[in-house]
Amino acid sequence: MLLTPGKSETLLDRALVTAFLQHVPDIIYFKDRDSRFIAVSESTARKHGLSAADMIGKSDFDFFPEQSARRCSDDEQRIIKTGQPMLGKLEKETWPDGRETWSLSCKMPLRDGHGAIIGTFGLGKNVTETKRLDSALEKVRRELLDASRMAGMAEVATSVLHNVGNVLNSLNVSASVLGAGLRASKTDSLVKIGELLREHAANLGDFLDHDPKGRLVPAFIESLARHFIEDRARFLQEIESLRKNVEHVREIVSMQQSYAAVAGIVEPLAAASLMEDALRINFSTHARHDIRVARDFAAVPPIFAERGKVLQILVNLIRNGKYACAEGRNPDKVLTLRVLPGPPGRVLLVVQDNGVGIPTENLTRIFQHGFTTRATGHGFGVHSSANAAREMKGCLTVHSDGDGTGATFTLDLPAAVPGVMPQEKVTSGNQSVSRGDAH
């Protein structure tokens, strides 16, 4: 069994405890007063690439660098000296090959039948993946801010950060679930069963066979093992949710960086791809705010425009459409994105919502700087979008039949026609006209 000589008649040599150590997925170990292992779970041994028997008599100094091993040893000696347990400590483990892992650990004094402290025992849960995801999230958050500043698109940055904020909320929920699960872990029950077995160490066999409490121990330990296994499955599910959310943020950052790299360059662009990028910035992959997104992308030539400016316009229009749907009374909230052929040499990018609509008297004011109907609006999003459209020889128009009828914004941009320079489009209210070069 997993014991040093001289311990063969203690509770640890019983098949009951052996089965427990073999099947519990978490890290469990027992050490003597010199911090040498006297028993370990199979999961602990696998972590070190050894059999359980090979770890007996060794200490952390045999597996970890001096600094890491010394820190663990100091904790254990403090427990032996004071009798006070160490609960819920996040420990960093540095391995000889340079790997770093993280464990959430609980360590307690190990006592003999007379109450004397003869060593320590501990439990650990590997939280390396959770820690890695936390670090990755912080890294991509910093990259996101840098990319937004490089692109110089305040509207895009606002939407991106709002999207990331939603993902952060999801991450916070997952972290709370993990924390609650760890706090509700039946570690205390394991401690109690250990104390019960220790009390009857001298006559353990008779206790397990004849004592009413003793006969309940096997079933209780089996139930405890199932609980730990279920906890592990639930934690893995939450970690996968964390991973997906972090991956979504990574995609947003990567896209931002690609746009920043070509800022100021006018080039042929696929309109449908720009629509999808703007949609991805405005909505997280896991939530659409009860808004259905419809797409109608026709086969059109590429547009000839500046990537960052088009994205800025579309992000703003989609965000406004999302708010309009959310604030409207229509139970079936739909945001429709269209890419359509326009007049010769033009492509239309349309964002349509079935939300609150725009009163007729506001249709001529909506592009004015500072005009907004939202309490939290600042009034320069649509205005700056119209300016950006004009800078690309395009125009931005709006149509609405009034309150409660939704609104349609149309971005008219030049198509990429070889050898032909696009004409500028100017607007007046809802109307648009072409204007060539002045003579």
C-alpha positions as a Markdown table, in Angstrom:
| # | Residue | x | y | z |
|---|---|---|---|---|
| 1 | Met | 0.0 | 0.0 | 0.0 |
| 2 | Leu | 1.1 | 3.7 | 0.1 |
| 3 | Leu | 2.8 | 3.5 | 3.5 |
| 4 | Thr | 6.1 | 3.7 | 5.2 |
| 5 | Pro | 7.2 | 0.9 | 7.5 |
| 6 | Gly | 5.7 | 1.2 | 10.9 |
| 7 | Lys | 2.5 | 2.7 | 9.7 |
| 8 | Ser | 1.0 | -0.6 | 8.4 |
| 9 | Glu | -1.4 | -0.9 | 11.3 |
| 10 | Thr | -2.8 | 2.6 | 11.1 |
| 11 | Leu | -6.0 | 3.6 | 9.3 |
| 12 | Leu | -4.0 | 4.4 | 6.1 |
| 13 | Asp | -3.4 | 0.7 | 5.3 |
| 14 | Arg | -7.1 | -0.2 | 5.1 |
| 15 | Ala | -8.6 | -1.0 | 1.7 |
| 16 | Leu | -11.2 | 1.6 | 2.3 |
| 17 | Val | -8.8 | 4.4 | 2.5 |
| 18 | Thr | -6.7 | 3.0 | -0.4 |
| 19 | Ala | -9.8 | 3.0 | -2.6 |
| 20 | Phe | -10.5 | 6.6 | -1.7 |
| 21 | Leu | -7.0 | 7.7 | -2.6 |
| 22 | Gln | -7.1 | 5.8 | -5.8 |
| 23 | His | -10.3 | 7.3 | -7.2 |
| 24 | Val | -10.6 | 10.9 | -5.9 |
| 25 | Pro | -9.5 | 13.2 | -8.8 |
| 26 | Asp | -8.1 | 15.9 | -6.6 |
| 27 | Ile | -4.6 | 16.1 | -5.1 |
| 28 | Ile | -4.5 | 14.4 | -1.7 |
| 29 | Tyr | -1.4 | 13.7 | 0.3 |
| 30 | Phe | -0.2 | 12.9 | 3.9 |
| 31 | Lys | 3.2 | 13.9 | 5.2 |
| 32 | Asp | 5.2 | 13.2 | 8.3 |
| 33 | Arg | 6.7 | 15.9 | 10.6 |
| 34 | Asp | 9.7 | 16.3 | 8.2 |
| 35 | Ser | 7.3 | 17.0 | 5.2 |
| 36 | Arg | 8.0 | 13.6 | 3.7 |
| 37 | Phe | 5.2 | 11.9 | 1.9 |
| 38 | Ile | 3.7 | 8.9 | 3.7 |
| 39 | Ala | 0.7 | 8.5 | 1.5 |
| 40 | Val | -0.6 | 10.1 | -1.7 |
| 41 | Ser | -3.6 | 9.8 | -4.0 |
| 42 | Glu | -3.1 | 8.3 | -7.4 |
| 43 | Ser | -3.9 | 11.7 | -9.0 |
| 44 | Thr | -1.1 | 13.3 | -7.0 |
| 45 | Ala | 1.3 | 10.6 | -8.3 |
| 46 | Arg | 0.2 | 11.0 | -11.9 |
| 47 | Lys | 0.8 | 14.8 | -11.6 |
| 48 | His | 4.5 | 14.0 | -10.9 |
| 49 | Gly | 4.7 | 11.2 | -13.5 |
| 50 | Leu | 5.3 | 8.5 | -10.8 |
| 51 | Ser | 3.5 | 5.7 | -9.1 |
| 52 | Ala | 2.2 | 6.4 | -5.6 |
| 53 | Ala | 4.7 | 4.0 | -4.1 |
| 54 | Asp | 7.6 | 5.9 | -5.7 |
| 55 | Met | 6.7 | 9.1 | -3.9 |
| 56 | Ile | 6.8 | 7.6 | -0.4 |
| 57 | Gly | 9.7 | 9.0 | 1.7 |
| 58 | Lys | 10.3 | 11.9 | -0.7 |
| 59 | Ser | 9.5 | 15.5 | -0.2 |
| 60 | Asp | 8.7 | 18.6 | -2.3 |
| 61 | Phe | 12.5 | 19.2 | -2.5 |
| 62 | Asp | 12.7 | 16.1 | -4.7 |
| 63 | Phe | 10.2 | 17.6 | -7.2 |
| 64 | Phe | 10.4 | 21.3 | -7.2 |
| 65 | Pro | 13.0 | 24.1 | -7.2 |
| 66 | Glu | 14.4 | 25.1 | -3.8 |
| 67 | Gln | 12.3 | 28.3 | -3.5 |
| 68 | Ser | 9.0 | 26.6 | -4.2 |
| 69 | Ala | 9.7 | 23.6 | -2.0 |
| 70 | Arg | 10.9 | 25.8 | 0.8 |
| 71 | Arg | 7.7 | 27.8 | 0.7 |
| 72 | Cys | 5.6 | 24.6 | 1.0 |
| 73 | Ser | 7.8 | 23.2 | 3.8 |
| 74 | Asp | 7.6 | 26.4 | 5.8 |
| 75 | Asp | 3.8 | 26.3 | 5.6 |
| 76 | Glu | 3.7 | 22.7 | 6.8 |
| 77 | Gln | 6.1 | 23.4 | 9.7 |
| 78 | Arg | 4.0 | 26.3 | 10.8 |
| 79 | Ile | 0.9 | 24.1 | 10.8 |
| 80 | Ile | 2.8 | 21.4 | 12.9 |
| 81 | Lys | 4.0 | 24.1 | 15.3 |
| 82 | Thr | 0.7 | 25.9 | 15.7 |
| 83 | Gly | -1.9 | 23.3 | 15.0 |
| 84 | Gln | -3.7 | 25.8 | 12.8 |
| 85 | Pro | -4.8 | 24.7 | 9.3 |
| 86 | Met | -4.1 | 26.6 | 6.1 |
| 87 | Leu | -7.2 | 27.0 | 4.0 |
| 88 | Gly | -7.8 | 28.2 | 0.4 |
| 89 | Lys | -4.2 | 29.3 | -0.4 |
| 90 | Leu | -3.4 | 29.9 | -4.1 |
| 91 | Glu | 0.0 | 28.3 | -4.6 |
| 92 | Lys | 2.3 | 28.7 | -7.6 |
| 93 | Glu | 4.2 | 25.5 | -8.5 |
| 94 | Thr | 7.4 | 25.9 | -10.6 |
| 95 | Trp | 8.6 | 22.6 | -12.2 |
| 96 | Pro | 12.1 | 21.6 | -13.1 |
| 97 | Asp | 11.3 | 21.9 | -16.8 |
| 98 | Gly | 10.2 | 25.5 | -16.3 |
| 99 | Arg | 6.5 | 24.9 | -16.3 |
| 100 | Glu | 4.3 | 26.8 | -13.9 |
| 101 | Thr | 1.1 | 25.5 | -12.4 |
| 102 | Trp | -1.4 | 26.8 | -9.9 |
| 103 | Ser | -3.2 | 25.0 | -7.1 |
| 104 | Leu | -5.8 | 26.0 | -4.6 |
| 105 | Ser | -4.6 | 24.2 | -1.5 |
| 106 | Cys | -5.9 | 23.3 | 2.0 |
| 107 | Lys | -3.4 | 21.9 | 4.6 |
| 108 | Met | -4.3 | 20.6 | 8.0 |
| 109 | Pro | -2.4 | 19.0 | 11.0 |
| 110 | Leu | -2.4 | 15.2 | 11.0 |
| 111 | Arg | -2.9 | 13.8 | 14.6 |
| 112 | Asp | -2.4 | 10.3 | 16.1 |
| 113 | Gly | -4.9 | 8.6 | 18.3 |
| 114 | His | -3.8 | 10.6 | 21.3 |
| 115 | Gly | -4.2 | 14.0 | 19.6 |
| 116 | Ala | -0.4 | 14.5 | 19.0 |
| 117 | Ile | 0.5 | 16.1 | 15.7 |
| 118 | Ile | 2.5 | 13.6 | 13.7 |
| 119 | Gly | 2.5 | 15.5 | 10.4 |
| 120 | Thr | 0.2 | 17.2 | 7.9 |
| 121 | Phe | -2.3 | 16.3 | 5.2 |
| 122 | Gly | -3.6 | 18.4 | 2.4 |
| 123 | Leu | -5.9 | 18.7 | -0.5 |
| 124 | Gly | -5.3 | 20.6 | -3.7 |
| 125 | Lys | -7.3 | 21.6 | -6.8 |
| 126 | Asn | -5.5 | 22.4 | -10.0 |
| 127 | Val | -6.7 | 25.9 | -11.1 |
| 128 | Thr | -3.9 | 26.4 | -13.7 |
| 129 | Glu | -6.4 | 26.8 | -16.6 |
| 130 | Thr | -8.5 | 29.3 | -14.7 |
| 131 | Lys | -5.4 | 31.3 | -13.8 |
| 132 | Arg | -4.2 | 31.2 | -17.4 |
| 133 | Leu | -7.5 | 32.4 | -18.7 |
| 134 | Asp | -7.5 | 35.3 | -16.2 |
| 135 | Ser | -4.0 | 36.3 | -17.4 |
| 136 | Ala | -5.0 | 35.9 | -21.1 |
| 137 | Leu | -8.1 | 38.1 | -20.5 |
| 138 | Glu | -6.0 | 40.8 | -18.9 |
| 139 | Lys | -3.5 | 40.6 | -21.8 |
| 140 | Val | -6.1 | 40.9 | -24.6 |
| 141 | Arg | -7.8 | 43.7 | -22.7 |
| 142 | Arg | -4.6 | 45.7 | -22.8 |
| 143 | Glu | -4.1 | 44.8 | -26.4 |
| 144 | Leu | -7.6 | 45.9 | -27.1 |
| 145 | Leu | -7.1 | 49.4 | -25.7 |
| 146 | Asp | -3.8 | 49.7 | -27.6 |
| 147 | Ala | -5.4 | 48.7 | -30.8 |
| 148 | Ser | -8.3 | 51.0 | -30.4 |
| 149 | Arg | -6.0 | 54.0 | -29.8 |
| 150 | Met | -3.9 | 53.1 | -32.8 |
| 151 | Ala | -7.0 | 53.0 | -35.0 |
| 152 | Gly | -8.2 | 56.3 | -33.6 |
| 153 | Met | -11.8 | 55.2 | -33.7 |
| 154 | Ala | -13.5 | 56.2 | -30.5 |
| 155 | Glu | -16.9 | 54.9 | -31.6 |
| 156 | Val | -15.5 | 51.5 | -32.4 |
| 157 | Ala | -13.5 | 51.4 | -29.1 |
| 158 | Thr | -16.7 | 52.2 | -27.2 |
| 159 | Ser | -18.6 | 49.4 | -28.8 |
| 160 | Val | -15.7 | 47.0 | -28.5 |
| 161 | Leu | -15.3 | 47.8 | -24.8 |
| 162 | His | -19.1 | 47.4 | -24.2 |
| 163 | Asn | -18.9 | 44.0 | -25.9 |
| 164 | Val | -15.9 | 43.0 | -23.9 |
| 165 | Gly | -17.7 | 44.2 | -20.8 |
| 166 | Asn | -20.5 | 41.8 | -21.5 |
| 167 | Val | -17.9 | 39.0 | -21.9 |
| 168 | Leu | -16.3 | 40.1 | -18.6 |
| 169 | Asn | -19.7 | 39.7 | -16.9 |
| 170 | Ser | -19.9 | 36.2 | -18.2 |
| 171 | Leu | -16.4 | 35.5 | -17.0 |
| 172 | Asn | -17.3 | 36.9 | -13.6 |
| 173 | Val | -20.4 | 34.6 | -13.4 |
| 174 | Ser | -18.2 | 31.6 | -14.3 |
| 175 | Ala | -15.6 | 32.7 | -11.7 |
| 176 | Ser | -18.4 | 33.0 | -9.1 |
| 177 | Val | -19.7 | 29.6 | -9.9 |
| 178 | Leu | -16.2 | 28.2 | -9.5 |
| 179 | Gly | -15.7 | 30.0 | -6.2 |
| 180 | Ala | -19.0 | 28.9 | -4.8 |
| 181 | Gly | -18.2 | 25.4 | -5.8 |
| 182 | Leu | -14.9 | 25.5 | -4.1 |
| 183 | Arg | -16.5 | 27.0 | -1.0 |
| 184 | Ala | -19.2 | 24.3 | -1.0 |
| 185 | Ser | -16.7 | 21.5 | -1.5 |
| 186 | Lys | -17.1 | 18.7 | 1.0 |
| 187 | Thr | -13.5 | 19.1 | 2.2 |
| 188 | Asp | -14.8 | 19.4 | 5.8 |
| 189 | Ser | -16.5 | 16.1 | 5.4 |
| 190 | Leu | -13.2 | 14.5 | 4.4 |
| 191 | Val | -11.6 | 16.0 | 7.5 |
| 192 | Lys | -14.4 | 14.7 | 9.7 |
| 193 | Ile | -14.2 | 11.2 | 8.3 |
| 194 | Gly | -10.4 | 11.3 | 8.8 |
| 195 | Glu | -10.9 | 12.3 | 12.4 |
| 196 | Leu | -13.4 | 9.5 | 12.9 |
| 197 | Leu | -11.1 | 6.9 | 11.5 |
| 198 | Arg | -8.2 | 8.2 | 13.5 |
| 199 | Glu | -10.2 | 7.9 | 16.7 |
| 200 | His | -10.7 | 4.2 | 16.0 |
| 201 | Ala | -7.3 | 3.6 | 14.5 |
| 202 | Ala | -6.5 | 1.0 | 17.2 |
| 203 | Asn | -9.5 | -1.2 | 16.3 |
| 204 | Leu | -10.4 | 0.1 | 12.8 |
| 205 | Gly | -11.4 | -3.3 | 11.5 |
| 206 | Asp | -13.8 | -3.9 | 14.3 |
| 207 | Phe | -15.1 | -0.4 | 14.1 |
| 208 | Leu | -15.9 | -0.7 | 10.4 |
| 209 | Asp | -17.5 | -4.1 | 10.8 |
| 210 | His | -19.6 | -3.8 | 13.9 |
| 211 | Asp | -20.0 | -0.2 | 15.0 |
| 212 | Pro | -23.2 | 1.4 | 13.6 |
| 213 | Lys | -21.3 | 4.6 | 12.6 |
| 214 | Gly | -18.4 | 2.5 | 11.2 |
| 215 | Arg | -20.7 | 0.5 | 8.9 |
| 216 | Leu | -21.8 | 3.8 | 7.4 |
| 217 | Val | -18.3 | 4.9 | 6.5 |
| 218 | Pro | -17.8 | 2.9 | 3.2 |
| 219 | Ala | -21.1 | 4.3 | 1.7 |
| 220 | Phe | -20.3 | 7.8 | 2.9 |
| 221 | Ile | -16.8 | 7.7 | 1.3 |
| 222 | Glu | -18.3 | 6.4 | -1.9 |
| 223 | Ser | -20.8 | 9.3 | -1.9 |
| 224 | Leu | -17.9 | 11.7 | -1.2 |
| 225 | Ala | -15.9 | 10.4 | -4.1 |
| 226 | Arg | -18.9 | 10.9 | -6.4 |
| 227 | His | -19.3 | 14.4 | -5.2 |
| 228 | Phe | -15.7 | 15.2 | -6.0 |
| 229 | Ile | -16.1 | 13.7 | -9.4 |
| 230 | Glu | -19.3 | 15.7 | -10.1 |
| 231 | Asp | -17.5 | 18.9 | -8.9 |
| 232 | Arg | -14.7 | 18.2 | -11.3 |
| 233 | Ala | -17.0 | 17.8 | -14.2 |
| 234 | Arg | -18.9 | 21.1 | -13.3 |
| 235 | Phe | -15.6 | 23.0 | -12.9 |
| 236 | Leu | -14.4 | 21.8 | -16.3 |
| 237 | Gln | -17.6 | 23.0 | -17.9 |
| 238 | Glu | -17.2 | 26.4 | -16.4 |
| 239 | Ile | -13.5 | 26.5 | -17.5 |
| 240 | Glu | -14.6 | 25.7 | -21.0 |
| 241 | Ser | -17.1 | 28.6 | -20.9 |
| 242 | Leu | -14.3 | 30.8 | -19.7 |
| 243 | Arg | -12.1 | 29.7 | -22.6 |
| 244 | Lys | -14.8 | 30.4 | -25.2 |
| 245 | Asn | -15.4 | 33.9 | -23.8 |
| 246 | Val | -11.6 | 34.7 | -23.8 |
| 247 | Glu | -11.4 | 33.4 | -27.4 |
| 248 | His | -14.1 | 35.8 | -28.4 |
| 249 | Val | -12.2 | 38.7 | -27.0 |
| 250 | Arg | -9.1 | 37.5 | -28.8 |
| 251 | Glu | -10.9 | 37.6 | -32.1 |
| 252 | Ile | -12.1 | 41.1 | -31.5 |
| 253 | Val | -8.5 | 42.2 | -30.6 |
| 254 | Ser | -7.1 | 40.5 | -33.7 |
| 255 | Met | -9.6 | 42.2 | -35.9 |
| 256 | Gln | -8.9 | 45.6 | -34.3 |
| 257 | Gln | -5.2 | 45.1 | -34.9 |
| 258 | Ser | -5.7 | 44.2 | -38.6 |
| 259 | Tyr | -7.8 | 47.4 | -39.1 |
| 260 | Ala | -5.2 | 49.6 | -37.3 |
| 261 | Ala | -2.5 | 48.2 | -39.5 |
| 262 | Val | -4.1 | 49.7 | -42.7 |
| 263 | Ala | -5.5 | 52.9 | -41.3 |
| 264 | Gly | -5.6 | 55.7 | -43.9 |
| 265 | Ile | -5.3 | 53.3 | -46.9 |
| 266 | Val | -8.1 | 53.4 | -49.5 |
| 267 | Glu | -8.5 | 50.0 | -51.1 |
| 268 | Pro | -11.0 | 47.5 | -52.6 |
| 269 | Leu | -13.0 | 45.9 | -49.7 |
| 270 | Ala | -15.6 | 43.2 | -49.4 |
| 271 | Ala | -18.7 | 44.9 | -48.0 |
| 272 | Ala | -20.2 | 41.7 | -46.5 |
| 273 | Ser | -17.1 | 41.0 | -44.6 |
| 274 | Leu | -17.1 | 44.6 | -43.1 |
| 275 | Met | -20.7 | 44.1 | -42.1 |
| 276 | Glu | -19.8 | 40.8 | -40.3 |
| 277 | Asp | -16.9 | 42.5 | -38.5 |
| 278 | Ala | -19.0 | 45.4 | -37.3 |
| 279 | Leu | -21.7 | 42.9 | -36.1 |
| 280 | Arg | -19.1 | 40.9 | -34.2 |
| 281 | Ile | -17.9 | 44.0 | -32.4 |
| 282 | Asn | -21.4 | 44.9 | -31.4 |
| 283 | Phe | -22.6 | 41.5 | -30.2 |
| 284 | Ser | -20.9 | 38.9 | -28.1 |
| 285 | Thr | -21.0 | 35.3 | -29.5 |
| 286 | His | -23.2 | 34.1 | -26.7 |
| 287 | Ala | -25.8 | 36.8 | -26.4 |
| 288 | Arg | -27.9 | 38.7 | -29.0 |
| 289 | His | -29.9 | 40.7 | -26.4 |
| 290 | Asp | -33.1 | 39.0 | -27.7 |
| 291 | Ile | -32.5 | 40.7 | -31.1 |
| 292 | Arg | -32.6 | 38.6 | -34.2 |
| 293 | Val | -30.1 | 39.5 | -36.9 |
| 294 | Ala | -31.1 | 39.0 | -40.5 |
| 295 | Arg | -28.7 | 39.2 | -43.5 |
| 296 | Asp | -29.4 | 40.0 | -47.1 |
| 297 | Phe | -26.0 | 40.1 | -48.9 |
| 298 | Ala | -26.2 | 40.4 | -52.7 |
| 299 | Ala | -23.3 | 39.7 | -55.0 |
| 300 | Val | -21.7 | 43.1 | -55.5 |
| 301 | Pro | -18.3 | 44.4 | -56.6 |
| 302 | Pro | -15.9 | 45.4 | -53.8 |
| 303 | Ile | -16.2 | 48.9 | -52.4 |
| 304 | Phe | -13.4 | 51.4 | -52.8 |
| 305 | Ala | -12.9 | 52.9 | -49.3 |
| 306 | Glu | -10.9 | 53.2 | -46.1 |
| 307 | Arg | -11.4 | 50.1 | -44.0 |
| 308 | Gly | -11.3 | 51.7 | -40.6 |
| 309 | Lys | -13.8 | 54.5 | -41.6 |
| 310 | Val | -16.3 | 52.1 | -43.0 |
| 311 | Leu | -16.0 | 49.9 | -39.9 |
| 312 | Gln | -16.5 | 53.0 | -37.7 |
| 313 | Ile | -19.7 | 53.9 | -39.6 |
| 314 | Leu | -21.2 | 50.4 | -39.5 |
| 315 | Val | -20.3 | 49.8 | -35.9 |
| 316 | Asn | -22.2 | 53.1 | -35.0 |
| 317 | Leu | -25.2 | 52.2 | -37.2 |
| 318 | Ile | -25.5 | 48.7 | -35.8 |
| 319 | Arg | -25.1 | 49.9 | -32.3 |
| 320 | Asn | -27.8 | 52.5 | -32.8 |
| 321 | Gly | -30.1 | 49.9 | -34.4 |
| 322 | Lys | -29.5 | 47.5 | -31.4 |
| 323 | Tyr | -30.5 | 50.2 | -29.0 |
| 324 | Ala | -33.6 | 51.2 | -31.1 |
| 325 | Cys | -34.8 | 47.5 | -31.1 |
| 326 | Ala | -34.2 | 47.1 | -27.4 |
| 327 | Glu | -36.2 | 50.3 | -26.6 |
| 328 | Gly | -39.0 | 49.6 | -29.1 |
| 329 | Arg | -42.2 | 47.8 | -28.3 |
| 330 | Asn | -42.0 | 45.3 | -31.1 |
| 331 | Pro | -41.8 | 41.8 | -29.5 |
| 332 | Asp | -40.0 | 40.4 | -32.5 |
| 333 | Lys | -36.9 | 42.5 | -32.5 |
| 334 | Val | -35.1 | 42.3 | -35.8 |
| 335 | Leu | -31.9 | 44.0 | -37.1 |
| 336 | Thr | -31.5 | 43.6 | -40.8 |
| 337 | Leu | -28.2 | 44.0 | -42.6 |
| 338 | Arg | -28.1 | 44.3 | -46.4 |
| 339 | Val | -25.5 | 44.7 | -49.1 |
| 340 | Leu | -27.1 | 45.8 | -52.3 |
| 341 | Pro | -26.1 | 47.1 | -55.8 |
| 342 | Gly | -26.7 | 50.8 | -56.1 |
| 343 | Pro | -26.7 | 53.1 | -59.1 |
| 344 | Pro | -23.9 | 52.4 | -61.6 |
| 345 | Gly | -20.5 | 52.3 | -59.8 |
| 346 | Arg | -22.1 | 52.3 | -56.3 |
| 347 | Val | -22.7 | 49.8 | -53.5 |
| 348 | Leu | -25.2 | 50.2 | -50.8 |
| 349 | Leu | -24.7 | 49.0 | -47.2 |
| 350 | Val | -28.0 | 49.1 | -45.3 |
| 351 | Val | -28.7 | 48.8 | -41.6 |
| 352 | Gln | -32.4 | 48.5 | -40.8 |
| 353 | Asp | -34.2 | 48.1 | -37.4 |
| 354 | Asn | -37.8 | 47.7 | -36.4 |
| 355 | Gly | -37.4 | 49.6 | -33.2 |
| 356 | Val | -38.6 | 53.0 | -31.9 |
| 357 | Gly | -38.4 | 54.8 | -35.2 |
| 358 | Ile | -37.6 | 58.5 | -35.9 |
| 359 | Pro | -40.2 | 61.3 | -35.9 |
| 360 | Thr | -40.4 | 63.1 | -39.2 |
| 361 | Glu | -39.2 | 66.4 | -37.7 |
| 362 | Asn | -36.0 | 64.8 | -36.6 |
| 363 | Leu | -35.0 | 63.3 | -39.9 |
| 364 | Thr | -33.3 | 66.5 | -41.0 |
| 365 | Arg | -31.7 | 67.1 | -37.7 |
| 366 | Ile | -30.2 | 63.6 | -37.0 |
| 367 | Phe | -26.9 | 64.3 | -38.8 |
| 368 | Gln | -26.3 | 67.5 | -36.9 |
| 369 | His | -23.5 | 67.6 | -34.4 |
| 370 | Gly | -24.8 | 67.1 | -30.8 |
| 371 | Phe | -28.3 | 66.0 | -31.8 |
| 372 | Thr | -29.5 | 62.9 | -29.9 |
| 373 | Thr | -32.8 | 61.4 | -28.6 |
| 374 | Arg | -31.1 | 59.1 | -26.1 |
| 375 | Ala | -30.6 | 60.2 | -22.5 |
| 376 | Thr | -27.1 | 58.7 | -22.5 |
| 377 | Gly | -26.2 | 59.7 | -26.1 |
| 378 | His | -23.6 | 62.3 | -27.0 |
| 379 | Gly | -24.8 | 63.3 | -30.4 |
| 380 | Phe | -21.8 | 63.0 | -32.5 |
| 381 | Gly | -21.9 | 59.3 | -33.6 |
| 382 | Val | -24.1 | 59.7 | -36.7 |
| 383 | His | -22.7 | 63.1 | -37.4 |
| 384 | Ser | -19.1 | 61.8 | -37.5 |
| 385 | Ser | -20.3 | 58.8 | -39.6 |
| 386 | Ala | -21.8 | 61.1 | -42.2 |
| 387 | Asn | -18.5 | 63.1 | -42.3 |
| 388 | Ala | -16.5 | 59.8 | -42.7 |
| 389 | Ala | -18.8 | 58.8 | -45.6 |
| 390 | Arg | -18.3 | 62.1 | -47.4 |
| 391 | Glu | -14.5 | 61.8 | -47.0 |
| 392 | Met | -14.7 | 58.5 | -48.9 |
| 393 | Lys | -16.8 | 60.1 | -51.7 |
| 394 | Gly | -19.9 | 58.5 | -50.3 |
| 395 | Cys | -23.0 | 59.5 | -48.4 |
| 396 | Leu | -25.1 | 58.4 | -45.5 |
| 397 | Thr | -28.9 | 58.7 | -45.6 |
| 398 | Val | -31.8 | 57.7 | -43.3 |
| 399 | His | -35.5 | 56.8 | -43.7 |
| 400 | Ser | -38.2 | 56.3 | -41.1 |
| 401 | Asp | -42.0 | 56.5 | -41.3 |
| 402 | Gly | -42.2 | 57.8 | -37.7 |
| 403 | Asp | -42.5 | 56.7 | -34.2 |
| 404 | Gly | -42.6 | 52.9 | -33.7 |
| 405 | Thr | -41.8 | 52.1 | -37.4 |
| 406 | Gly | -38.1 | 51.5 | -37.2 |
| 407 | Ala | -35.4 | 53.2 | -39.2 |
| 408 | Thr | -33.2 | 52.4 | -42.2 |
| 409 | Phe | -29.7 | 53.9 | -42.6 |
| 410 | Thr | -28.1 | 53.5 | -46.0 |
| 411 | Leu | -24.4 | 54.0 | -46.6 |
| 412 | Asp | -23.7 | 54.6 | -50.3 |
| 413 | Leu | -20.1 | 54.0 | -51.3 |
| 414 | Pro | -18.2 | 53.9 | -54.6 |
| 415 | Ala | -17.5 | 50.5 | -56.1 |
| 416 | Ala | -14.0 | 49.5 | -57.0 |
| 417 | Val | -14.1 | 49.9 | -60.8 |
| 418 | Pro | -10.6 | 49.6 | -62.4 |
| 419 | Gly | -9.5 | 52.8 | -64.1 |
| 420 | Val | -12.4 | 54.9 | -62.9 |
| 421 | Met | -12.2 | 57.4 | -60.0 |
| 422 | Pro | -15.3 | 57.6 | -57.9 |
| 423 | Gln | -17.5 | 60.7 | -57.8 |
| 424 | Glu | -18.4 | 62.2 | -54.4 |
| 425 | Lys | -21.9 | 61.8 | -53.1 |
| 426 | Val | -23.5 | 64.6 | -51.0 |
| 427 | Thr | -26.7 | 64.6 | -49.1 |
| 428 | Ser | -29.5 | 67.0 | -48.1 |
| 429 | Gly | -31.7 | 65.5 | -45.4 |
| 430 | Asn | -32.9 | 62.2 | -46.9 |
| 431 | Gln | -31.9 | 63.1 | -50.4 |
| 432 | Ser | -28.6 | 62.4 | -52.1 |
| 433 | Val | -27.0 | 63.8 | -55.3 |
| 434 | Ser | -23.8 | 63.1 | -57.3 |
| 435 | Arg | -21.2 | 65.8 | -57.6 |
| 436 | Gly | -18.2 | 65.6 | -59.9 |
| 437 | Asp | -15.1 | 67.7 | -59.8 |
| 438 | Ala | -15.6 | 71.5 | -59.9 |
| 439 | His | -14.4 | 73.4 | -62.9 |
